[in-house]
Amino acid sequence: MTQPLILPPGIDAPTFARYLDEVRGIVGADNIDIITGEHQFVKTDYMDPAKEHDMHPVFDKDYFVSSAVVAPRSVPELQAIMKVCNDFKVPVWPFSIGRNIGYGGTAPRVPGSVGLDMGRHMDRVLEVNEKDAYCLVEPGVTFHDLYDDLVRRGLEDKLWIDVPDLGGGSVIGNTIERGVGYSPYGDHWMMHCGLEVVLPNGELVRTGMGALPEPGADQGQSPDQQKPNRCWQLFNYGFGPYHDGIFSQSNYGIVTKMGLWLMPNPGGYQAYSITFEKEDDLPAIVETVRQLRICMIIQNVATIRSLLLDAACLDTKEGYCPGVKDRALNEAEMDDIQRKTGLGRWIFYGALYGPDPVRDALWGAIKGAFSQIPGVKFYLHEEGRPAPGVLDIRSKTMRGIPTYDELKWVDWVPNGAHFFFSPIAEVRGDAATKQYQISKKRLVEAGFDVIVDFIIGMREMHHIICVVYDRTKPEERARAVEVVRRLIDECAAEGWGECTYNFNDNALMKLSEKIKDTLDPNGILAPGKNGVWPSTYDKSKWQLKAGSAVTRDSIPKTPGIPRPSKL
């Protein structure tokens, strides 16, 4: 057998060959790709994502790499694979499409894990229910696929989906990672209803009403083929403890089917943008948004975008400021971009939903509230009429029509890649200002431009900090890691979290680890995902701290198992 570039930890080459022989008997040779060398790490395109590594690496490109990628064709095949993985103690890293590139893509946390490509074959829209406005999908269904399916059924004007910024991600993958879109249905996890999950031991469960057999269902069929309860996508909770939450952002199971509520046509739609002239307008903008959002006058997930996030969708840094490299833009250059584009320092995007009288009343309230900020400008989206920024794009997004246009901002610098840090805070003007001041100071010190977005949910604010860097320059990658490390520490000190949750001697993490060890005693399913390590791993040896050497030679060594040499 061809030896992979890296083996799973604790597995020698002969054992891995036997493991692959058993998996090959389940899925066939065509559905196993062995990762043999760096010559395979060539994909950098969102439209054709890599399946074995991080396309936007900040560490060595050959560190977070799978040993092989396996694509199950059905739920029974996935169950059989998980049983083989338990027999051999081989860790696996499931993914749906692999386009969550701002957070690592398909790269496994434990190098040498076997990637599980859940989207290659399991890509069906299993049901669309027009009367009750829901769908049932498999992992490989993207937002664009779902929209195309509605078009095929002639339902695209009757049922709207909620889409994130880019339409190519998996509906299931985005939802269980608690991603968002920008319509009134923007909290995707809130809008899911019913999961089918393969547990680490291969057992199959359906949550909520899915656990109740449908009368007359053929009990002779395999469980995944049995007709689901007709209320599975109508009522999330069923009876007893509610388990769905443990399968979001976790390594406790692999979601193979999911229900999602769709938005009935609201009877009218109007996208708009509002621009603000000064950076110092931020606290007034946030306070106004909070008051309008909490009362549902702003109906959808609101976004307050920085100047450069919009500007980067329209041109590159070199296009605006020729010859400016290796440093952040200064205030005079920012002012010049503002004049050239007609944008504000901040741009707010929203939409109005409902019949004309409803939209008119909401628009009047929104204009009245924001008009208190000097220099504010209002724009309604109209087909064929120019508007500053990306209102044409956002109009589609907030309507539930998938696009790919915002891929452009990653090309702000040559060989552009991006790294996200997204702390969560209260929706307060002073909190937004302090977060922005901290992020701006650190980004500019590190030589990165300030590209940020404040996303307002119901009562919380996500500050999306986009670190855009040249992926071909190791020094830039190192600076990207360092600036995010500093931001994590400084935001945690203010109580704004993404990665640091240590109340009461890490009580929450200890609970997560207990659940992990109960459901996955062999520690094979995505060990280390979101910081949750099974007891079969010494997590202290896997920590990546400041100054950690991130090469294949630094992977924790298992006694008696040789580490493959670097090609």
Residue pairs with C-beta under 8 A, 6 or more apart in sequence:
1 13
1 16
1 17
1 20
1 34
2 34
2 36
3 13
3 36
3 564
4 16
4 34
4 35
4 36
4 67
4 68
4 112
4 564
5 35
5 36
5 37
5 38
5 62
5 65
5 67
5 564
5 567
6 35
6 62
6 65
6 67
6 111
6 112
6 552
6 555
6 564
7 13
7 16
7 67
7 112
7 561
7 563
7 564
8 16
8 67
8 90
8 91
8 110
8 112
8 113
8 114
9 91
9 110
9 111
9 112
9 555
9 556
9 558
9 561
10 89
10 558
10 561
11 19
11 88
11 89
11 90
11 112
11 561
12 561
12 562
13 564
15 88
16 67
16 90
18 88
19 84
19 85
19 88
19 90
20 32
20 34
20 68
22 84
22 87
22 88
23 32
23 70
23 81
23 84
24 32
26 72
26 77
26 80
26 81
26 84
27 70
27 71
27 72
27 73
27 77
27 81
31 70
31 71
31 72
31 73
31 120
31 121
32 68
32 69
32 70
32 71
33 51
33 52
33 68
33 69
34 67
34 68
35 52
35 65
35 66
35 67
35 68
35 69
37 567
38 61
38 62
38 567
40 52
41 50
41 52
41 53
41 61
41 62
41 65
43 49
43 50
43 55
44 50
44 55
44 471
45 55
46 99
46 101
46 166
46 168
46 404
46 407
47 168
47 404
49 55
49 97
49 98
49 99
49 101
49 105
49 106
50 98
50 105
50 106
51 66
51 69
51 95
51 98
51 106
51 115
51 117
52 65
52 66
52 69
52 106
52 115
53 61
53 62
53 64
53 65
53 66
53 105
53 106
53 107
54 61
54 64
54 101
54 104
54 105
54 106
54 107
55 101
55 105
55 417
56 101
56 102
56 105
56 417
56 418
56 419
56 471
57 63
57 64
57 107
57 417
57 471
57 477
58 419
58 469
58 477
58 478
58 480
58 481
59 477
59 481
59 544
59 550
60 550
60 551
60 552
62 552
62 566
63 111
63 550
63 551
63 552
63 555
64 104
64 107
64 108
64 109
64 111
65 107
65 108
65 111
65 112
66 93
66 106
66 108
66 112
66 113
66 114
66 115
67 112
67 113
67 114
68 114
68 115
69 114
69 115
69 116
69 117
70 81
70 92
70 114
70 115
70 116
70 117
71 116
71 117
71 118
71 120
71 121
72 78
72 81
72 116
72 118
72 121
72 122
73 121
73 122
74 121
74 122
74 224
75 122
75 196
75 198
75 204
75 222
75 223
75 224
75 256
76 222
76 224
78 116
78 118
78 198
78 202
78 254
78 256
79 198
79 202
79 203
79 204
80 202
81 92
81 116
82 92
82 198
82 199
82 200
82 201
82 202
82 254
82 524
82 525
83 201
83 202
84 90
85 91
85 92
85 114
85 522
85 524
86 200
86 201
86 202
86 522
86 524
89 522
89 524
89 536
90 113
90 114
90 524
91 108
91 110
91 112
91 113
91 114
91 523
91 524
91 525
91 526
91 527
92 113
92 114
92 115
92 116
92 524
92 525
92 526
93 106
93 108
93 109
93 110
93 113
93 114
93 115
93 116
93 526
93 529
94 115
94 116
94 118
94 254
94 525
94 526
95 105
95 106
95 115
95 116
95 117
95 118
95 119
95 173
96 118
96 119
96 139
96 140
96 169
96 170
96 172
96 173
97 119
97 139
97 140
97 142
97 168
97 169
97 170
97 173
98 105
98 106
98 117
98 119
99 105
99 166
99 168
99 169
99 170
100 169
100 173
100 174
100 177
101 417
101 418
102 418
102 419
102 420
102 466
103 177
103 420
106 115
108 115
108 526
109 526
109 527
109 528
109 529
109 542
110 527
110 528
110 537
110 542
111 552
111 555
112 555
113 526
113 527
116 254
118 139
118 140
118 254
118 256
119 139
119 140
119 170
119 173
120 140
121 140
122 138
122 139
122 140
122 256
123 138
123 139
123 140
123 141
123 145
124 137
124 138
124 140
124 141
125 135
125 136
125 137
125 138
125 141
125 145
125 146
125 149
126 135
126 136
126 137
126 138
126 257
127 134
127 135
127 136
127 233
128 134
128 135
128 149
128 150
128 153
128 155
128 159
128 262
129 135
129 233
130 155
130 158
130 159
132 233
132 234
133 159
133 261
133 262
133 263
133 264
134 193
134 233
134 234
134 259
134 260
134 261
134 262
135 146
135 149
135 233
135 259
135 260
135 262
136 194
136 228
136 232
136 233
136 257
136 258
136 259
136 260
137 146
137 171
137 172
137 257
137 258
137 260
138 172
138 256
138 257
139 170
139 172
139 173
139 255
139 256
140 170
141 149
141 170
141 171
141 172
142 167
142 168
142 169
142 170
142 171
142 402
143 161
143 163
143 164
143 167
143 168
143 169
143 171
143 174
143 402
144 167
144 168
144 402
146 161
146 171
147 156
147 161
147 163
147 167
147 400
147 401
147 402
150 156
150 159
150 161
157 265
158 264
158 265
159 262
159 263
159 264
159 265
160 183
160 185
160 262
160 263
160 264
160 265
160 399
160 400
161 260
161 262
161 263
161 400
162 181
162 182
162 183
162 185
162 186
162 188
162 191
162 263
162 400
163 181
163 182
163 397
163 400
163 401
163 402
163 403
164 174
164 179
164 180
164 181
164 182
164 397
165 397
165 406
166 402
166 403
166 404
166 406
166 407
167 402
167 403
167 404
168 402
168 404
169 179
171 258
171 260
172 255
172 258
174 188
175 188
175 189
175 191
175 192
175 248
175 258
175 260
176 189
176 192
176 247
176 248
176 249
176 255
176 258
177 248
177 249
178 188
178 189
178 248
178 249
179 188
180 186
180 187
180 188
180 301
180 455
180 457
180 462
181 188
181 301
181 397
181 400
182 300
182 301
182 303
182 349
182 351
182 394
182 397
182 398
183 263
183 300
183 301
183 351
183 353
183 398
183 399
183 400
184 263
184 266
184 299
184 300
184 353
185 191
185 261
185 262
185 263
186 300
186 301
186 457
187 301
187 457
187 458
188 260
189 248
191 260
191 261
192 236
192 244
192 258
192 259
192 260
192 261
193 208
193 232
193 233
193 234
193 235
193 236
193 259
193 260
193 261
194 206
194 207
194 208
194 209
194 210
194 228
194 232
194 233
194 236
194 257
194 258
194 259
195 206
195 207
195 208
195 210
195 244
195 247
195 255
195 257
195 258
195 259
196 204
196 205
196 206
196 207
196 210
196 224
196 255
196 256
196 257
196 258
197 204
197 205
197 206
197 207
197 247
197 253
197 254
197 255
197 256
198 204
198 253
198 254
198 256
199 205
199 252
199 253
199 519
199 520
200 252
200 253
200 519
200 520
200 522
200 524
200 525
201 519
201 520
204 223
204 224
204 256
205 211
205 243
205 253
206 228
206 232
206 257
207 238
207 243
207 244
207 247
208 232
208 235
208 236
208 237
208 238
208 242
208 244
209 229
209 231
209 232
209 234
209 235
209 238
210 228
210 229
210 232
210 238
211 229
211 238
212 229
212 231
212 238
213 219
213 226
213 229
214 226
214 227
214 228
214 229
214 230
216 227
217 226
217 227
218 226
218 227
219 226
224 256
224 257
232 259
233 259
233 260
233 261
236 242
236 244
246 252
246 253
246 515
247 253
247 255
249 530
250 512
250 529
250 530
250 532
251 516
251 520
251 525
251 526
251 527
251 528
251 529
251 530
251 532
252 515
252 516
252 519
252 520
252 525
253 519
253 525
254 525
263 400
266 353
266 354
267 354
267 355
268 352
268 353
268 354
268 355
268 356
268 358
268 359
269 351
269 352
269 353
269 399
270 351
270 352
270 359
270 363
270 380
270 381
271 349
271 350
271 351
271 352
271 380
271 381
271 391
271 394
271 395
271 398
271 399
272 349
272 350
272 351
272 352
272 363
272 366
272 378
272 379
272 380
272 381
272 391
273 347
273 348
273 349
273 350
273 378
273 379
273 381
273 387
273 388
273 389
273 391
273 394
274 347
274 348
274 350
274 370
274 376
274 377
274 378
274 379
275 343
275 344
275 346
275 347
275 348
275 376
275 377
275 379
275 388
275 389
276 285
276 344
276 345
276 346
276 347
276 348
276 373
276 375
276 376
277 344
277 345
277 374
277 375
277 376
278 345
278 375
279 345
279 346
281 344
281 345
281 346
281 373
281 375
282 304
282 346
282 429
282 432
282 433
282 436
283 429
283 430
283 432
283 433
284 372
284 373
284 429
285 304
285 346
285 348
285 370
285 373
285 429
286 304
286 427
286 428
286 429
286 431
286 432
286 454
286 456
286 461
287 428
287 429
288 369
288 370
288 372
288 373
289 298
289 302
289 304
289 348
289 427
289 456
290 427
290 428
290 456
291 369
292 298
292 365
292 366
292 369
293 302
293 427
293 456
293 458
294 427
294 458
294 459
297 362
297 365
297 366
298 350
298 366
298 456
299 350
299 351
299 352
299 353
299 362
300 350
300 351
300 353
300 398
301 455
301 456
301 457
302 348
302 349
302 350
302 455
302 456
303 348
303 349
303 350
303 394
303 453
303 454
303 455
303 456
304 346
304 347
304 348
304 453
304 454
304 456
305 346
305 347
305 348
305 349
305 389
305 452
305 453
305 454
306 345
306 346
306 450
306 451
306 452
306 453
307 334
307 337
307 338
307 341
307 343
307 344
307 345
307 346
307 347
308 329
308 334
308 337
308 412
308 449
308 450
308 451
309 409
309 451
309 452
309 453
309 466
310 341
310 343
310 347
310 388
310 389
310 390
311 320
311 337
311 341
311 343
312 408
312 409
312 411
312 412
312 451
312 468
313 389
313 390
313 393
313 405
313 406
313 408
313 409
314 341
314 389
314 390
314 408
316 411
316 412
316 413
317 324
317 329
317 412
317 413
317 449
318 324
318 414
320 333
320 336
320 337
320 340
321 329
321 333
321 336
321 337
324 333
326 447
327 447
328 443
328 444
328 447
328 448
328 449
328 450
329 337
329 449
334 345
337 343
338 344
338 345
341 388
341 389
342 388
343 388
343 389
344 375
344 377
347 388
347 389
348 370
349 391
349 394
349 398
350 366
350 398
351 395
351 398
351 399
352 358
352 359
352 362
352 363
353 359
354 362
367 378
370 376
370 378
379 387
379 388
379 391
381 387
381 391
381 392
381 395
390 405
390 406
393 403
393 405
393 406
396 402
396 403
397 403
409 451
409 466
409 468
410 416
410 417
410 418
410 468
412 449
412 451
412 468
413 468
413 469
413 470
414 470
415 470
415 471
415 472
415 473
416 468
416 469
416 470
416 471
417 468
417 469
417 470
417 471
418 466
418 467
418 468
418 469
419 466
419 467
419 469
419 480
419 481
419 484
420 464
420 465
420 466
420 467
421 465
421 467
421 484
421 487
421 488
421 498
422 462
422 463
422 464
422 465
422 498
423 435
423 462
423 463
423 465
423 487
423 491
423 496
423 497
423 498
424 460
424 461
424 462
424 463
424 496
424 497
424 498
425 431
425 432
425 435
425 460
425 461
425 463
425 496
426 459
426 460
426 461
427 456
427 459
427 460
427 461
431 461
431 496
432 454
432 461
432 463
434 494
435 463
435 491
435 494
435 496
436 452
436 463
438 487
438 490
438 491
438 494
439 450
439 452
439 463
439 465
439 487
440 450
442 483
442 486
442 487
442 490
443 449
443 450
443 465
443 467
443 483
444 450
445 483
446 479
446 480
446 482
446 483
447 476
447 479
448 467
448 468
448 469
448 479
448 480
448 483
449 468
451 465
451 466
451 468
452 463
452 464
452 465
452 466
453 463
453 464
453 466
454 461
454 462
454 463
454 464
455 461
455 462
455 464
463 496
465 484
465 487
467 480
467 483
467 484
469 476
469 477
469 479
469 480
470 476
471 477
482 546
485 546
488 498
488 499
488 500
489 500
491 497
491 498
492 499
492 500
499 531
501 508
501 509
502 509
509 531
509 532
512 532
513 532
513 533
513 534
513 535
516 523
516 532
516 533
516 534
517 523
517 534
517 535
520 534
521 534
521 536
522 534
522 536
523 533
523 534
523 535
523 536
523 537
527 533
527 534
527 536
527 537
528 537
528 539
528 542
533 539
533 542
538 556
541 556
542 556
544 550
548 554
552 563
552 564
552 566
553 563
553 566
555 563
557 563
